[in-house]
Amino acid sequence: MISTLHYSVNAATDDGVYSAGAYGSVGLEAAESDSMIAYDNVTEAQAISWAQAAIGGADKVSEIHAALDAQLTEKRTPTTGTGLPWSA
């Protein structure tokens, strides 16, 4: 039985210059014995569905995507910086 899934979500700007990512692990609740799927028959789509449900469903998935979009925006147009602006 699969008890833990590790996931990663990656985003990039259209030009590929900037990228951002998120990753994590989620525990899965034990499945009923009559609904178990043989390990070799688990598909990527099923694993993604299980991971999304375990992290909180569509709302949480949307939050992750929004956070990655915000990271990309910050990389494209930074609101903070270091160093001396006149020596760039």
C-alpha positions in Angstrom: 0.0 0.0 0.0 1.3 3.5 -0.8 1.3 5.5 2.4 3.4 8.6 1.4 3.6 10.5 -1.8 6.3 13.1 -2.6 5.3 15.8 -5.1 6.8 18.7 -6.9 5.2 21.6 -8.7 7.3 23.7 -11.1 6.6 26.9 -13.0 8.6 28.9 -15.5 8.1 32.1 -17.4 7.2 31.7 -21.1 10.7 32.6 -22.1 12.2 30.1 -19.7 14.4 32.8 -18.0 12.9 32.4 -14.5 11.6 29.4 -12.7 10.1 28.6 -9.3 9.1 25.4 -7.6 7.4 23.8 -4.6 7.7 20.3 -3.2 6.4 18.3 -0.3 5.3 15.0 1.0 1.8 13.9 2.0 0.6 10.9 3.9 -2.3 8.8 2.5 -5.0 7.2 4.6 -5.2 3.5 4.4 -7.4 2.3 1.6 -10.2 -0.3 2.0 -8.9 -3.7 0.9 -11.6 -4.0 -1.8 -10.6 -0.7 -3.4 -6.8 -1.2 -3.5 -5.0 -1.1 -6.8 -2.0 -3.2 -7.4 1.2 -1.1 -7.1 2.2 -1.9 -10.7 -1.2 -0.6 -11.9 -1.1 2.8 -10.2 -1.0 5.5 -12.9 0.6 8.9 -12.7 -2.8 10.5 -13.0 -4.1 8.5 -10.0 -1.0 9.5 -7.9 -1.5 13.1 -8.8 -5.2 13.0 -7.9 -4.3 11.3 -4.5 -1.6 13.9 -3.7 -3.9 16.8 -4.6 -6.7 15.5 -2.4 -4.3 14.8 0.5 -2.9 18.4 0.4 -6.3 20.0 0.5 -7.9 19.7 -2.9 -8.3 22.2 -5.6 -8.2 25.2 -3.3 -4.7 24.3 -2.0 -3.5 23.4 -5.5 -4.6 26.9 -6.6 -2.8 28.5 -3.7 0.5 26.7 -4.7 0.1 27.8 -8.3 -0.6 31.4 -7.1 2.4 31.4 -4.9 4.6 30.2 -7.7 3.2 32.9 -10.0 4.0 35.5 -7.3 7.6 34.2 -7.1 7.9 34.5 -10.9 6.5 38.0 -10.8 9.0 39.0 -8.1 11.9 37.5 -10.1 10.9 39.4 -13.2 10.2 42.7 -11.4 12.0 42.7 -8.0 10.6 44.9 -5.3 13.8 44.6 -3.2 17.5 44.6 -3.9 20.9 44.7 -2.5 24.1 46.5 -3.3 24.5 50.0 -4.7 22.0 50.9 -7.4 24.5 53.4 -9.0 27.2 50.8 -9.5 25.2 48.3 -11.5 
